[in-house]
């Protein structure tokens, strides 16, 4: 892996097209269903923690 691989590209990465058809390229294959599900689970969990922390800050029960 090169350092350039970690930098954002000029165009966004697309794994599906506008119609929902698979559109992976050689460098970025389509992740498995389990990987996508786990990524979504972590995304929802992170948002829930963030929402709870915001509520605690507004109540004065969590200092930032």
N, C-alpha and C positions, 0 to 999 in steps of 0.2 A: 504494500500500500504506500502510495506517495502522499506527500503533504497536500498536493493539489487535489487529491481525491476528497479531502475533508472540506475544501472551500466550496461555497455555493456556485453553481453553474450559471450561465447566461439565461438558460431556459429552465422552467420547473421540471422536475422529474414526474413523469406520468406512467403509471402502471396500467391504467385503463383509459379508454377513449371516452368521448362524450356519450356514447351509446352504452357504455358499461362493458364493452368487449375488452378482453385482455390485450395489453399492448406493451409487454415488457421488452427490454432490449438485452443484449448480451452481458452488459456490465451490471444490470440490476434485474435479476430474475424475479418473477412474482413470488412473494413470500407464501408459505403454506397457510392454510386456513387457521391452524392452531396458533401460528405466529401472529397473524392479523388479529385474532380474537384476544390473545394475551396483550398485544399492544393497545387495543381498544379498552380492555379492562383496566390497564394501568393509567390510561388517559382519563377515564371516568373517575378512578380512585384519586388521582392527583387533583382533579377539579373539585371533588367533594371535600378533600382536605383543605384546599384553598378557600372554598366557601365557608367551611366551619371556622377556619382561622380568621377570616374577615369578620364573621359574626362575633367571635370572641373579642376581637380588637374593638369593634363598635360598642360592645358591652363594657369595655374597660377591664376585661378579665385576662387579656393577653397583651403584653407590652411588646412593641416593635422597636 
